[in-house]
Amino acid sequence: MTARILPRPGEVALPFPRMRVRWYGIAVGAVLAALTVLAVAVELSVGEYPIPLGKSFEILVGGGDYVERLVVDSRMTRALVALGAGVALGAGGALTQTTAKNPLASPDVIGISMGASAAAVFVVVMMPNAAGAWGVPIAAMVGGILTAAIVIVLVSGNGIDTMRIVLVGVAVNALAAAAVSFLLVSVDLQAASDGVEWLAGSVTNRTWTHVWPLWITIAVCAVAVAISSFDLRVIRLSDASARGLGAPVTVLTVVYWVIAVLLVSAAVAAAGPIAFIALAGPQIARLLFRSPTPPLIGSALTGAVLLLGADLVGRTALSDLPVGVITGVLGAPFFLALLVIANRKATV
């Protein structure tokens, strides 16, 4: 029999199993959603042909002249890829960090992103004719799933230790990075250039063939999470405590990891490997929402705001620098800070 989780003071119970929403969380989520919409509008406004911000909103609802609509349409794919990649990375990072019970267990730290990148680079440089609308996304998903499976198998002996997940993941990440380097030095200069450009992590020159696979994957994963509708805070407990509350721990862990891998792989396929978002987004959301674990929707919104903001900085202040470079620079000190915090907790 499954235990019923009653709403706490300041929370409202939704008509779904085990779902609760705090009024404070609703307010923070609304602010993040507003920032996301504003960032998308700014994405559509800035460029070689600037458009007033108010005009961007008008064009989105069918206004504006032909030239303005054409300009906004050409920028729409970039904005949608940035938005979708931020949502996918933020949500994927929240799922892996929550199920692993470790803030360092981010997809870009434990090798999932690099594994997906290795498979995608293989298709880009070795099978360019197959790198169509679905070739790279499918390859990235296969690579991400295989990498996650390897990590889980290597850490599953005698129980899963959360720090061992990070250590094994870092090693697997290094192996995947070595595989990428080997692929790049094994092909001709043009193919290697295409691979390096993709590895930089960018939302520039994206088309609808990048948008549709990403958003279809997000929609499928959102439905899967809604159907499961389990409280992720139960998974944060020890396995014995979670099972005592009626949660199928093993099944939930596998389901959430598969969903996380699909989300991250879709983001990697659309925008390349973008660091920092999956690592920092969930932790920032956890602080904003005052939650013991990263909130899923909050992490998705935070990831979207971070990625859109980083892309805007790259476009306006740094001569269209790839967003992956900016997030990588920001992610390094954040990762070091998390390591220091984890080390202090381990020594207490």
Secondary structure, DSSP 8 states (H G I E B T S, - for coil): --------TTEEE-SSTT-EEEHHHHHHHHHHHHHHHHHHHHHHH-SSS---HHHHHHHHTT-S-HHHHHHHHHHHHHHHHHHHHHHHHHHHHHHHHHHHT-TT--TTTTTHHHHHHHHHHHHHHH-GGG-STTHHHHHHHHHHHHHHHHHHHHH-TTS--HHHHHHHHHHHHHHHHHHHHHHHHTS-HHHHHHHHHHHT---TT--HHHHHHHHHHHHHHHHHHHHH---HHHHTS-HHHHHHTT--HHHHHHHHHHHHHHHHHHHHHHH----SHHHHHHHHHHHHHT-SS--HHHHHHHHHHHHHHHHHHHHHTSSS--HHHHHHHHHHHHHHHHHHHHHHHHH-
